[in-house]
Amino acid sequence: MSVDRAGQAAVGTGSGSGAEPGNATEAASAVRSYPVAPGIQLKVRSGPGTGYAVVRTLPEGAWIPILCQTTGTLVAGTYGTSAIWDRTAAGEYVADAYVNTGSDGWVASRCG
C-alpha cells in the first residue's frame, strides 16, 4: 500500500463554479484514485472478502477510486497483508493489499 503518487478522481462535472461547501458535487470531487499493483489483473468482488462473487476483473494498469474502506477477509498481496477492502462503486470491493495507496492503513472513511 505504498505509493509514489495518488490522483484525484474525475467524478461529476464540477467546474469550480462556486459550489457551496458540503454539496454532493464537492463531496464526490474529494474521492481519490489509486493505481492497482503493476502486472495485476485485480478481481472486483461483490463484498469485502474472497468468499464474495467476482463482479469483474480490472485490467493491468488500472486506477480505482476509493469511496470508503471496510474490513473483510485477510489478503496477502503485492503491498503486504491486510484485511482492508476498498469500495470502488456500489457493490464493488477490491483487496487493499493490491492497491498502491501510500499507507499500510486507512486512507478513506469507513463504509457505513
DRENNURO-789896 format. One record per residue: x, y negated, z negated of N, C-alpha, C in turn. Coordinates in nm, 4 decimals, m for minus. Atoms other than C-alpha are relative to their C-alpha. Last residue first. Layout:
REM residues N
((X Y Z) (X Y Z) (X Y Z));
...
//
This chain:
REM residues 112
((0.1070 m0.0033 0.0987) (m2.1358 m0.2690 m0.6654) (m0.0892 0.1173 0.0077));
((0.1299 m0.0210 m0.0629) (m1.8058 m0.2330 m0.4826) (m0.1069 0.0159 m0.1075));
((0.0524 m0.1367 0.0118) (m1.5146 m0.3709 m0.6807) (m0.1362 0.0078 0.0660));
((0.0952 m0.0230 0.1091) (m1.3630 m0.6963 m0.5547) (m0.0470 0.1447 m0.0005));
((0.1328 0.0537 m0.0291) (m1.0611 m0.6845 m0.3257) (m0.0904 0.0256 m0.1201));
((m0.0214 0.1227 m0.0764) (m0.6857 m0.6249 m0.3557) (m0.1315 m0.0672 0.0379));
((0.1182 0.0603 m0.0602) (m0.6885 m0.3549 m0.6265) (0.0369 m0.1289 0.0737));
((0.1249 0.0087 0.0750) (m0.3684 m0.1666 m0.6981) (m0.1097 m0.0648 0.0826));
((0.0311 m0.1358 0.0435) (m0.0444 m0.0467 m0.5407) (m0.1312 0.0027 m0.0784));
((0.0205 m0.0223 0.1425) (m0.0302 m0.3723 m0.3511) (m0.0227 0.1481 m0.0277));
((m0.0980 0.0788 0.0736) (0.0791 m0.5106 m0.0134) (m0.0094 0.0189 m0.1505));
((0.0594 0.1168 0.0653) (m0.2401 m0.3904 0.1530) (0.0999 m0.0892 m0.0720));
((m0.1130 0.0833 0.0397) (m0.0931 m0.1462 0.4092) (m0.0500 m0.1315 m0.0607));
((0.0196 0.1380 m0.0431) (m0.3767 0.1059 0.4286) (0.1090 m0.0878 m0.0615));
((m0.0431 0.0107 m0.1399) (m0.3142 0.4826 0.4191) (m0.0124 m0.1422 0.0546));
((m0.1377 m0.0495 m0.0074) (m0.3278 0.5215 0.0388) (0.0555 m0.0041 0.1419));
((m0.0920 0.1133 0.0096) (m0.6420 0.3042 0.0469) (0.1462 0.0427 0.0120));
((m0.0915 m0.0168 0.1124) (m0.8485 0.6036 0.1640) (0.1033 m0.1115 0.0022));
((m0.1280 m0.0609 m0.0351) (m1.1152 0.4806 0.4041) (0.0862 0.0088 m0.1256));
((m0.1104 0.0099 0.0959) (m1.4845 0.4102 0.3496) (0.1252 0.0655 0.0560));
((m0.1282 m0.0406 m0.0578) (m1.7866 0.3445 0.5737) (0.1141 m0.0293 m0.0980));
((m0.0098 m0.1445 m0.0149) (m2.1494 0.3380 0.4534) (0.1292 0.0493 0.0619));
((0.1035 m0.0731 0.0726) (m2.1923 m0.0346 0.5157) (0.0132 0.1489 0.0285));
((0.1325 0.0353 m0.0529) (m1.8605 m0.1583 0.6507) (m0.1017 0.0773 m0.0829));
((m0.0263 0.0822 m0.1172) (m1.4906 m0.1390 0.5592) (m0.1278 m0.0490 0.0673));
((0.1213 0.0018 m0.0818) (m1.5255 m0.0059 0.2058) (0.0222 m0.0994 0.1128));
((0.0365 0.1304 m0.0543) (m1.1766 0.0690 0.0744) (m0.1276 0.0126 0.0817));
((0.0585 m0.0107 m0.1346) (m1.1096 0.3706 m0.1479) (m0.0504 m0.1377 0.0409));
((0.0720 0.1174 m0.0504) (m0.8796 0.3671 m0.4500) (m0.0467 0.0269 0.1425));
((0.1419 m0.0342 0.0022) (m0.7896 0.7074 m0.5988) (m0.0841 m0.1186 0.0468));
((0.0963 0.0941 0.0558) (m0.4259 0.6588 m0.5043) (m0.1407 0.0579 0.0029));
((0.1175 m0.0768 0.0408) (m0.1092 0.8463 m0.4163) (m0.0949 m0.0936 m0.0728));
((0.0076 m0.0521 0.1357) (0.1595 0.6618 m0.2245) (m0.1264 0.0816 m0.0236));
((m0.0378 0.1021 0.0976) (0.1711 0.4353 0.0800) (m0.0185 0.0455 m0.1444));
((m0.1218 0.0683 m0.0415) (0.1731 0.7024 0.3527) (0.0508 m0.0965 m0.1066));
((m0.0119 0.0508 m0.1355) (m0.0912 0.9085 0.1789) (0.1333 m0.0669 0.0245));
((m0.1430 0.0285 m0.0210) (m0.1637 1.1229 m0.1257) (0.0150 m0.0406 0.1460));
((m0.0580 m0.0322 m0.1307) (m0.5382 1.0977 m0.1982) (0.1475 m0.0372 0.0010));
((m0.1425 0.0320 0.0008) (m0.7279 1.1061 m0.5297) (0.0618 0.0489 0.1303));
((m0.0950 m0.1108 m0.0033) (m1.1002 1.1270 m0.4512) (0.1431 m0.0515 0.0008));
((0.0510 m0.1223 m0.0607) (m1.3018 0.8190 m0.5396) (0.1043 0.1082 m0.0113));
((m0.0780 m0.1213 0.0244) (m1.2621 0.4779 m0.6976) (m0.0690 0.1198 0.0627));
((0.0571 m0.0833 0.1044) (m1.4061 0.1626 m0.5443) (0.0916 0.1199 m0.0235));
((m0.0710 m0.1243 0.0295) (m1.2993 m0.1263 m0.3237) (m0.0675 0.0725 m0.1153));
((m0.0095 m0.0242 0.1433) (m1.4766 m0.4152 m0.1510) (0.0731 0.1321 m0.0184));
((0.1109 0.0751 0.0580) (m1.5200 m0.5685 0.1948) (0.0008 0.0091 m0.1509));
((0.0367 m0.0630 0.1268) (m1.1783 m0.4543 0.3177) (m0.1051 m0.0883 m0.0660));
((0.0403 0.0951 0.1030) (m1.1456 m0.5392 0.6864) (m0.0282 0.0786 m0.1281));
((0.1332 m0.0139 0.0591) (m0.9501 m0.2848 0.8881) (m0.0306 m0.1152 m0.0944));
((0.0081 0.0862 0.1187) (m0.6593 m0.3075 1.1326) (m0.1426 0.0138 m0.0523));
((0.1224 0.0707 0.0393) (m0.5987 m0.0266 1.3792) (0.0236 m0.0892 m0.1217));
((m0.0157 0.1443 m0.0137) (m0.2521 0.0609 1.5137) (m0.1209 m0.0813 m0.0410));
((m0.1277 0.0504 0.0497) (m0.3322 0.4277 1.5709) (0.0065 m0.1506 0.0241));
((m0.1185 m0.0271 m0.0815) (m0.7019 0.4796 1.6444) (0.1263 m0.0513 m0.0685));
((m0.0616 0.1215 m0.0518) (m0.9692 0.4879 1.3735) (0.1235 0.0354 0.0822));
((m0.1439 0.0030 0.0234) (m1.1659 0.8105 1.3337) (0.0564 m0.1255 0.0646));
((m0.0783 0.0249 m0.1206) (m1.5426 0.8201 1.2946) (0.1473 0.0030 m0.0367));
((0.0884 0.0812 m0.0834) (m1.8154 0.8979 1.0402) (0.0653 m0.0255 0.1356));
((m0.0769 0.0928 m0.0825) (m1.6269 1.1817 0.8671) (m0.0975 m0.0693 0.0948));
((m0.0081 m0.0226 m0.1447) (m1.8618 1.3372 0.6120) (0.0876 m0.1051 0.0682));
((0.1033 0.0665 m0.0789) (m1.7889 1.2991 0.2399) (0.0245 0.0243 0.1491));
((0.1152 m0.0881 m0.0136) (m1.5844 1.5548 0.0469) (m0.1134 m0.0614 0.0803));
((m0.0246 m0.0947 m0.1088) (m1.2626 1.3600 0.1078) (m0.1147 0.0980 0.0202));
((m0.0635 m0.1262 0.0345) (m1.3887 1.0768 m0.1064) (0.0129 0.0926 0.1186));
((m0.1371 0.0128 0.0490) (m1.5342 0.7283 m0.1209) (0.0635 0.1322 m0.0442));
((m0.0096 0.0316 0.1422) (m1.8433 0.7751 0.0962) (0.1450 0.0037 m0.0435));
((0.1277 0.0569 0.0421) (m1.9497 0.8053 0.4608) (m0.0042 m0.0343 m0.1483));
((0.0966 m0.0918 0.0610) (m1.5913 0.8604 0.5721) (m0.1244 m0.0738 m0.0485));
((0.0956 0.0851 0.0696) (m1.3556 0.6842 0.8120) (m0.1102 0.0916 m0.0499));
((0.1399 m0.0437 0.0060) (m1.0674 0.9097 0.9102) (m0.0817 m0.0978 m0.0835));
((0.0651 m0.0080 0.1309) (m0.7424 0.7292 0.9877) (m0.1468 0.0381 0.0095));
((0.1373 0.0122 m0.0472) (m0.5454 0.8023 1.3039) (m0.0869 0.0254 m0.1229));
((0.1133 m0.0677 0.0653) (m0.2019 0.7385 1.1555) (m0.1303 m0.0294 0.0741));
((0.0101 m0.1387 m0.0437) (0.1145 0.6606 1.3533) (m0.1162 0.0777 m0.0577));
((m0.0433 m0.0327 m0.1369) (0.1840 0.3414 1.1597) (m0.0125 0.1497 0.0293));
((m0.1384 m0.0463 m0.0098) (m0.0187 0.3020 0.8374) (0.0360 0.0374 0.1434));
((m0.0089 m0.1414 0.0367) (m0.3504 0.1184 0.8835) (0.1458 0.0414 0.0213));
((m0.0331 m0.1047 m0.0965) (m0.3153 m0.2583 0.9010) (m0.0015 0.1397 m0.0609));
((m0.1294 m0.0612 0.0275) (m0.5050 m0.4970 0.6728) (0.0279 0.1099 0.1021));
((m0.0259 m0.1218 m0.0769) (m0.7951 m0.7360 0.7233) (0.1420 0.0465 m0.0239));
((m0.1323 m0.0148 m0.0600) (m0.9091 m0.9918 0.4677) (0.0104 0.1328 0.0742));
((m0.0363 m0.1411 m0.0152) (m1.2680 m1.0927 0.3913) (0.1340 0.0084 0.0713));
((m0.1021 m0.0328 0.0986) (m1.2809 m1.4615 0.2873) (0.0438 0.1468 0.0081));
((m0.1298 0.0408 m0.0532) (m1.4652 m1.5557 0.6085) (0.1130 0.0317 m0.0962));
((m0.0464 m0.0950 m0.1009) (m1.7623 m1.3488 0.4939) (0.1375 m0.0371 0.0513));
((m0.0357 m0.1254 0.0671) (m1.8035 m1.5528 0.1753) (0.0556 0.1001 0.1007));
((m0.1238 0.0206 0.0747) (m1.7921 m1.8819 0.3681) (0.0454 0.1285 m0.0668));
((m0.1078 0.0176 m0.0973) (m2.0512 m1.7631 0.6179) (0.1330 m0.0172 m0.0706));
((m0.0410 m0.1299 m0.0542) (m2.2765 m1.6264 0.3411) (0.1158 m0.0128 0.0981));
((0.0942 m0.0594 m0.0954) (m2.2931 m1.9559 0.1502) (0.0580 0.1254 0.0621));
((0.0863 m0.1044 0.0525) (m2.0966 m2.0189 m0.1660) (m0.0972 0.0581 0.1004));
((m0.0611 m0.1097 0.0759) (m1.9435 m2.3508 m0.0752) (m0.1046 0.1006 m0.0456));
((0.0006 0.0200 0.1438) (m2.1401 m2.5541 0.1828) (0.0618 0.1186 m0.0712));
((0.0937 m0.0886 0.0687) (m2.0372 m2.5231 0.5442) (0.0100 m0.0204 m0.1495));
((0.0408 0.0567 0.1269) (m1.8501 m2.8266 0.6734) (m0.1009 0.0852 m0.0730));
((0.0915 0.1119 m0.0180) (m1.8378 m2.7260 1.0372) (m0.0506 m0.0565 m0.1316));
((m0.0535 0.1063 0.0831) (m1.5317 m2.5062 0.9998) (m0.0865 m0.1242 0.0073));
((m0.0805 0.0889 m0.0825) (m1.6397 m2.3013 1.2980) (0.0602 m0.1119 m0.0820));
((m0.0404 0.1181 0.0753) (m1.7717 m2.0059 1.1023) (0.0957 m0.0876 0.0782));
((m0.0357 0.1023 m0.0967) (m1.8962 m1.7691 1.3728) (0.0475 m0.1261 m0.0680));
((0.0977 0.1061 m0.0208) (m1.9137 m1.4512 1.1689) (0.0486 m0.1002 0.1030));
((0.1352 m0.0442 0.0315) (m1.6123 m1.2497 1.0626) (m0.0942 m0.1175 0.0192));
((0.0867 0.0929 m0.0716) (m1.2670 m1.2909 1.2115) (m0.1427 0.0495 m0.0175));
((0.0925 m0.0613 m0.0951) (m1.0739 m1.1061 0.9474) (m0.0817 m0.1094 0.0669));
((0.1395 0.0302 0.0290) (m0.7902 m1.2984 0.7873) (m0.0863 0.0658 0.1059));
((0.0679 0.1051 m0.0757) (m0.4535 m1.1367 0.8186) (m0.1406 m0.0229 m0.0474));
((0.1432 m0.0289 0.0026) (m0.2150 m0.9451 0.5946) (m0.0699 m0.1159 0.0675));
((0.0920 0.1083 m0.0301) (0.1603 m0.9274 0.6354) (m0.1433 0.0468 m0.0160));
((m0.0803 0.1110 m0.0468) (0.4663 m0.7232 0.5433) (m0.0878 m0.1216 0.0243));
((0.0334 0.0657 m0.1265) (0.2670 m0.4818 0.3361) (0.0996 m0.1090 0.0336));
((m0.0836 0.1174 m0.0176) (0.2972 m0.2293 0.0596) (m0.0258 m0.0585 0.1370));
((0.0799 0.1167 0.0000) (0.0000 0.0000 0.0000) (0.0851 m0.1243 0.0000));
//
